[in-house]
Amino acid sequence: MEIRGVWIPNTDSLVLTSKQRIAEAMDFLAETGFNVVFPVVWSKGFTVYPSQVMAKLFGIEIDPRYKGRDPLADITAEASRVGIAVIPWFEYGFASSYNQNGGHLLAKKPHWAARDRNGNLLKKNNFEWMNAFNPEVQDFVLSLILEVVNNYDIAGIQGDDRLPAIPSEGGYDYLTVCRYREEFNCNPPHNCKNRQWLQWRADLLTDFLARIYCEIKAIGPNLFVSMAPSIYDWGFQEYLQDTKSWLDKGLVDIIHPQLYRRDFKSYKCLVDKLVIEQFSCEQLQRLAPGILMNLGSSYRISPDYLLQAISYNRSRGIFGEVFFFYEGLRADDDALAKVLRNGPYAKAANLRTYALTKVLPPRFWGLGG
């Protein structure tokens, strides 16, 4: 069986703006052969569901665009109706805002800010960041995840290139510097790419992922912990995502590295690297790469590339993929959806069968306790 997934964002997409649009999208995806959706639930400092955690800490229960509604409840109900699994996607992770100087989160909780080596608010590619090493911040993000797990009929949860993650330029806040100094009897290196400094901070994020994994499995052993990180080891160097360690320690059930390349040859090279260098045969059963389907109006995958990518995945023992993102399926009178529906996705595939046959038990190596 195969993972056939698609991300549903709330940027450049109207799906979440009404219950009717959600229902239409789920019908469409079921007809096209998809079996799992990854709807955004945490973005730009707001939730896409009524959150008591956010109401208590920040006085804002839900993204104002959805006030009076619960898009996550709508999507779980409509997806269940047509046999599609829902894995909520915590898109922003430890990012607080985009070009807003930290946004309302850091305005209320300035001590949550991540800092670069000059003491400035950590900013990279226009995203501003909370301090992923601060126990308060970790507790906050985990509380959002557990709120969703406890209150909605879902198949699991998903992190991405911002969860667990933080730009490697970060970690120079007072708390993290003191922690490092206690362990090594010196200040962190000025060079943020120093190997020991990279690994030490990455290990802290891996420990947090282990905590997420344990908490979720305690609630529901069959719930998926899904991750869509940046590719290794670029993601390790730039965002402290040690995905090799995540896999070796059994901390992810399914993983979707973002193989966002705009031509098949480049995509094929990344798949080969994963299969040959990074994943064991056992770990390969957890892999369903992220494929870039569209990006605003600037890019859309060609039908040939789409078919080549899926075919090559299967030839390398990869049984699934996840597409970024939904709107690419609807362009040109649903052209790409028709390609899938009449080709590789013509025969139905059930995610629950995948869960029973493909997901392997975790191995908590070296986690202490």
N, C-alpha and C positions, 0 to 999 in steps of 0.2 A: 504493500500500500504506500501511498505518497502523501506528503504534505503539499497541499496546493493552497498557498496563502497569498493574501494581499493586505497591504497597509491602507488604513483609512484615516488620513490626517484631517485637521480642521483648518488647514491653509490650502488655498487653491482647490478646495473641494466643498461641495454643498451638501454632501450626504447627511451630515449630522444636524443640519439646520431644521429638519422636521421629521416627525414620525413617519409621514408618508414617503419621504425620500429614503429613509432608512429601510422601510419595507420594500420599496421598489429595488433598492440596491441588493438586498438579500435575495429577492426573487431572481434577479439578474445573475448574481454570482452562483447561485445554486444551479441555474440553467446552464451556466458556462462550465460547471464542473469543479468549482472551488469547494474546499471543505473547511477552511478556517479563515477568519478575519482577525486583523490586529488593529482595532480602533484606538485612536489616541484618547487617553484619559487624563494626562498631565502635560500641560503645554503653556508656555508664556507665564508661568506663575499661577495658573488657575487649573482647577479640575473640570472635567467634562461630565461630572455627576455631582449631586448635592453631597458635600463633604462636611461632616461634623468636625473633623480634624482642622480643616481650613476655617470653618466658622469660629471655632474656639480660639485659634492662634491668630487669625488675620481678619476675622469679621466678614469674610467673603466666602459664602458657601459654594458658589459655582461660578464659572466663567459667565460674565454678565450677558453674553450672547445667548445663553441657554437658561436664563432665569425663568423659573416656573416650570421647567421641564427636567427630565432625566434621560439624556441621550443614551447613556450606557444601559439603563433599564430597557429602553426601546430596542436597542440593538441586540441585547441578549434575548429578548422575547421574539423578535423577528427572525433572528438567526436560528434559534431553536426550532421555530416553526418549519423551517426548510432544511433542517439537518446540518447546519453549519456551526462549527465550534467557534467560541469567542475567547481570544487571549488579549486582554487589555494591554495597551502599549504606553509605558510611562516615558513619553518622548523626551521631555526636558531633563529628566533625571536630576542631577545636581546643578544644572544650569538654572539661574534665577530669572534671567531676562535676555532680551535681544535688543541691543542698542538703547537701553533705558537706564543705564547706570545702576543696575541691580534691581530696578523695578520696585514694586510694592513690598516684595518679600524682604529685601535688604533695607528698605526704608524703615520697616518695622523691627527688623532684627539685624542691625548693622554688625553685630559681633559674629554673625553667621558668614560674613564675607570671606571668600578665599583671597589670598594675597600673593603677589609676585615678589621677586627678590628686592624690589624697590619699595615694597610696602603698599603698592597701589592695588585697587580692586582688580582681581584677575579677569582679564578679558582676552578672548581669542576668537578670531573670525566673527567678531561682533557679538558673541555670546558672553554674558557676564556670569560669574560662577559663585555658588555657595561653597563653603569649605567642606569637601567630602570627607575630611579626616576629623571633623568636629563631631563628638558623640551626639550633641543636640541635633545637628543637621541629619546625621544618620538615623536617629530615632524618628525624626519628622518624616523622612522619605519612607522609612519602613512602615510607619503608621499609615501612610497613604496606601501603600501596597496591601497591607493587612486589612484595611477598611474595605477595599475592593474585593479581596478574597472572601471576606466574611459576609459580605452583603449582596453578592451577585452570583448568578449561576454561570460560572465561567470555566474554561478548560485549563487556565493557568494565567501567568502574568509574563510580561516581556520588558526587559531592559534593552538598551541599545548603545550607541556610541557616546552617550552621556550618563549611562547607568549600568554598572558602577564605573565612573570615569571622572577625571579632572585633568585639565591641561598640565603637562609636565612642567610648565613654568610656575605652577602653584606649589603650595606647601611651605611657604615662607611666613605664615602667620605665627603668632606667638605660641599658641598651643602646640602646633606641630613641631616648631623649632625646639621647644623645651623637651618634647618627647624624644626627638632625635638626639638631642644633647645628652639626655639621661642614658641612652643606649650606647652611644659612641664616644661620649666625653669630648665632643667638639660640635661646632655649628655645622649645619648642612653646607655642602659645597656651593660656591657661587654659580658654578656650571650646573644648570638644571638637568643636563643630560648625563651627568656623572653616573656611571653604571650602578654603583652601590645605592646611590640616592634614588635613582629610578626604581630599582628593585624593591627597596624598603617601602617606598610609597605604594607601589603596585601591590605589594603583599598586604598592606592595610586594606586596599580595595577588595582583594581576594577574600580576606577575612570577613568583610562586610557581605560579600556575595554568599559566603558560607552561612552567615547568619540569616540572610533572606531565605536561602534554600531550606535550612532547618525549620524555620518558622512556618513556611508554607507547607512543607511536608507533614508537619505536626497537625495542620488543619485538614489537609487532604493529600494522602500519599500518592494519589493518581493525578494530582494537579501538575501541569507542566511548568517548569522554570525555563523560559525561553529567552535567549539573548541574541541581539543583532549588533555585534560589535564592529568596530573598524577592523580592517584586515591586519593580521599579525605579520611582521612585528612593528609595522608603522603605528598601529594603535597602542602598542606598548611604549614606543619612543615619544609619541605625541600626547597620549591620553592615559597612560599608565594602565592600560588594559592587558593584563597578562593572560590572554585567552588560552595559551598552552597549559598554564597552571590550572585554570578553571576546568579544562577537560580532564587533565590528569587526576584532579581531585574529585571528579564526578559531580561538579556543582552546576551543571547545565544538562537539561534533558534533551533540548533541541537548540541548535545554534545556527544563526543565519549571518555569517560574515557578509559585510556589504561589498559585494563584488561589482561595484558600480562602474562599469566600463562601457564605452559607447560603440565598441565593435567586438565582433565575436572572437577574433584572434586574441585580443587583450584579455577577454573573459576566460578563454580557454587556458591561457597561461596561468591565470590565478587559480583556476580549478586544479590544474596539474600540480601546482605548488602545494595546495592544500592536501591533495591525495598522496603525493609522493613524499613530501617533507614534513607535514604538520599533523596529519591525522593518522592514528592507527586504524586497522581494519575495524576494530570494535567502535572506535570513536566516529568512524565514518557513518555509522548508522544513525548518528544524531544530527548529521549535517543536512541542511536545506538552504543553499545560498540565497542571499538577497540579490535580486536582479533589478537594475534600473529600467523601469518601463517608460517613464516620462518625467520631465522636469519642467514644470510650467509650460510655456509655449516654445521653449528653446530646443527641446529634444523629445523624440518619441522613438522607441525601439522599432526596427523594421520587422515585418513578419518573418523574413528569412532568418534574421538573427535570433528572434524569439524561438523559432522551431529548432535551430541549431543548438541553442543553449540548453534547452530541455533534453534534446536527444543526447547531447554530450554528457550532461549530468547522469543520465541513465547508463550510458556506456561506461562511466567511471564508478558505478555503484552508488550513485547519489539519488535517493528516491524522494525528491521534492525540491521546491523552491518557493520563495516569497517575493512578490513584486511590489516595487515602489513606483507608482501607487495606483489606486483605483481608477482615477479619471482617465488614465491612459487606455483603459479597456473600452471607454465610451466614445472616444474620438472617432471621427470618420465613420459614423453610423455603426459603431461597435466593431470596427474592423478587426482589432486584435482579439477581442473576445470570440469572434467567429472562427478565427484561426485556431484557438484553443479548443473551442466547442466541437469543431469538426475534425480535430486532430488528436493531440496527445491527451486532452482531457475529456475525450468522448465517453469513456467508460468511467462510471462513478468510483470514487475512492473515499473510504470512511476514516476520519482521523482517529476515532476511538479504536479501530482495529490497529492502526499504527501504534497507538499508545500501548496496547497489549503486547505487540510483537517486536517493537523496535527499541523502546526505551529501556535502558539497562539500569540496574541498581547502582546507586551512588557509592563511591569509595571515599571516605573522609580521611585522606592521607594528610598527616602532619598538621591537623587543625587544632590539636590540643583539646581536651574535653570533648 
